[in-house]
């Protein structure tokens, strides 16, 4: 019983960590406003674009390629069959829970 | 040999998060409020019921079992919140969607269509819509300071685990 409990806790913690490692752009904006005391939108955008989070799009694109979610071809980028299934799953969640995405 | 109580303890956090997801769905379908609020209400309602169950069963539970129930429920809740957030704001999923809608698109075109400027505008809009920040002329201010608890919690965890982002 104790062994099962400890192992389940480790699994839960292992699933919990990626969110801690990758803090997103919204939290970076809040961090700049609250902790760095930057309020001017222009300055905020400037610092945001200079921060590491600004390279998030390229970083995520590379992660997608390295984790085989995207195939890289001469003609361009394509998604794999498994990625298609994953997108269908997330679209299903979006529909069931009536969520609206930021973009696309 | 595990008793019935042991099996209940193992599955309690998982059953709880399932109930929390059903409750969230109910709120989303029948109460027309912001999803984040619905998510928080369903999380806290189930949390209180778990604490009530723990209180009722406390003579039969060890400290370790109580810790397991609470910790596993919190981790599962985090996973559920992430699962709900992903279709809304995940950059990785947005990129995959762009490629799915435009097969054969080049890397340059993706970056041109969806870059950090775009992400910044999107996030500012969402933070304003969820009343976390507000705009006064050309300046932005924090409206809801509760978000700082979450931010500081993450920053502390990052320091503990020496993670540099």
Boltz contact constraints between the chains, C-beta under 6 A:
constraints:
  - contact:
      token1: [A, 1]
      token2: [B, 2]
      max_distance: 6.0
  - contact:
      token1: [A, 1]
      token2: [B, 6]
      max_distance: 6.0
  - contact:
      token1: [A, 5]
      token2: [B, 68]
      max_distance: 6.0
  - contact:
      token1: [A, 8]
      token2: [B, 72]
      max_distance: 6.0
  - contact:
      token1: [A, 9]
      token2: [B, 71]
      max_distance: 6.0
  - contact:
      token1: [A, 12]
      token2: [B, 72]
      max_distance: 6.0
  - contact:
      token1: [A, 12]
      token2: [B, 75]
      max_distance: 6.0
  - contact:
      token1: [A, 15]
      token2: [B, 79]
      max_distance: 6.0
  - contact:
      token1: [A, 16]
      token2: [B, 75]
      max_distance: 6.0
  - contact:
      token1: [A, 16]
      token2: [B, 78]
      max_distance: 6.0
  - contact:
      token1: [A, 19]
      token2: [B, 82]
      max_distance: 6.0
  - contact:
      token1: [A, 20]
      token2: [B, 154]
      max_distance: 6.0
  - contact:
      token1: [A, 20]
      token2: [B, 157]
      max_distance: 6.0
  - contact:
      token1: [A, 21]
      token2: [B, 163]
      max_distance: 6.0
  - contact:
      token1: [A, 23]
      token2: [B, 154]
      max_distance: 6.0
  - contact:
      token1: [A, 23]
      token2: [B, 165]
      max_distance: 6.0
  - contact:
      token1: [A, 25]
      token2: [B, 119]
      max_distance: 6.0
  - contact:
      token1: [A, 25]
      token2: [B, 123]
      max_distance: 6.0
  - contact:
      token1: [A, 26]
      token2: [B, 123]
      max_distance: 6.0
  - contact:
      token1: [A, 27]
      token2: [B, 151]
      max_distance: 6.0
  - contact:
      token1: [A, 29]
      token2: [B, 123]
      max_distance: 6.0
  - contact:
      token1: [A, 30]
      token2: [B, 147]
      max_distance: 6.0
  - contact:
      token1: [A, 30]
      token2: [B, 151]
      max_distance: 6.0
  - contact:
      token1: [A, 33]
      token2: [B, 140]
      max_distance: 6.0
  - contact:
      token1: [A, 33]
      token2: [B, 142]
      max_distance: 6.0
  - contact:
      token1: [A, 34]
      token2: [B, 142]
      max_distance: 6.0
  - contact:
      token1: [A, 34]
      token2: [B, 148]
      max_distance: 6.0
  - contact:
      token1: [A, 39]
      token2: [B, 139]
      max_distance: 6.0
  - contact:
      token1: [A, 39]
      token2: [B, 140]
      max_distance: 6.0
  - contact:
      token1: [A, 40]
      token2: [B, 139]
      max_distance: 6.0
  - contact:
      token1: [A, 41]
      token2: [B, 138]
      max_distance: 6.0
  - contact:
      token1: [A, 41]
      token2: [B, 140]
      max_distance: 6.0
  - contact:
      token1: [A, 45]
      token2: [B, 120]
      max_distance: 6.0
  - contact:
      token1: [A, 48]
      token2: [B, 120]
      max_distance: 6.0
  - contact:
      token1: [A, 49]
      token2: [B, 116]
      max_distance: 6.0
  - contact:
      token1: [A, 54]
      token2: [B, 116]
      max_distance: 6.0
  - contact:
      token1: [A, 56]
      token2: [B, 91]
      max_distance: 6.0
  - contact:
      token1: [A, 57]
      token2: [B, 115]
      max_distance: 6.0
  - contact:
      token1: [A, 60]
      token2: [B, 91]
      max_distance: 6.0
  - contact:
      token1: [A, 60]
      token2: [B, 92]
      max_distance: 6.0
  - contact:
      token1: [A, 60]
      token2: [B, 95]
      max_distance: 6.0
  - contact:
      token1: [A, 61]
      token2: [B, 95]
      max_distance: 6.0
  - contact:
      token1: [A, 75]
      token2: [B, 104]
      max_distance: 6.0
  - contact:
      token1: [A, 76]
      token2: [B, 104]
      max_distance: 6.0
  - contact:
      token1: [A, 76]
      token2: [B, 105]
      max_distance: 6.0
  - contact:
      token1: [A, 76]
      token2: [B, 106]
      max_distance: 6.0
  - contact:
      token1: [A, 77]
      token2: [B, 99]
      max_distance: 6.0
  - contact:
      token1: [A, 77]
      token2: [B, 105]
      max_distance: 6.0
  - contact:
      token1: [A, 78]
      token2: [B, 103]
      max_distance: 6.0
  - contact:
      token1: [A, 79]
      token2: [B, 96]
      max_distance: 6.0
  - contact:
      token1: [A, 79]
      token2: [B, 99]
      max_distance: 6.0
  - contact:
      token1: [A, 79]
      token2: [B, 100]
      max_distance: 6.0
  - contact:
      token1: [A, 83]
      token2: [B, 96]
      max_distance: 6.0
  - contact:
      token1: [A, 87]
      token2: [B, 100]
      max_distance: 6.0
  - contact:
      token1: [A, 90]
      token2: [B, 87]
      max_distance: 6.0
  - contact:
      token1: [A, 93]
      token2: [B, 87]
      max_distance: 6.0
  - contact:
      token1: [A, 94]
      token2: [B, 87]
      max_distance: 6.0
  - contact:
      token1: [A, 97]
      token2: [B, 28]
      max_distance: 6.0
  - contact:
      token1: [A, 98]
      token2: [B, 28]
      max_distance: 6.0
  - contact:
      token1: [A, 99]
      token2: [B, 87]
      max_distance: 6.0
  - contact:
      token1: [A, 99]
      token2: [B, 88]
      max_distance: 6.0
  - contact:
      token1: [A, 101]
      token2: [B, 87]
      max_distance: 6.0
  - contact:
      token1: [A, 101]
      token2: [B, 88]
      max_distance: 6.0
  - contact:
      token1: [A, 102]
      token2: [B, 89]
      max_distance: 6.0
  - contact:
      token1: [A, 102]
      token2: [B, 122]
      max_distance: 6.0
  - contact:
      token1: [A, 102]
      token2: [B, 126]
      max_distance: 6.0
  - contact:
      token1: [A, 103]
      token2: [B, 94]
      max_distance: 6.0
  - contact:
      token1: [A, 103]
      token2: [B, 122]
      max_distance: 6.0
  - contact:
      token1: [A, 104]
      token2: [B, 94]
      max_distance: 6.0
  - contact:
      token1: [A, 104]
      token2: [B, 97]
      max_distance: 6.0
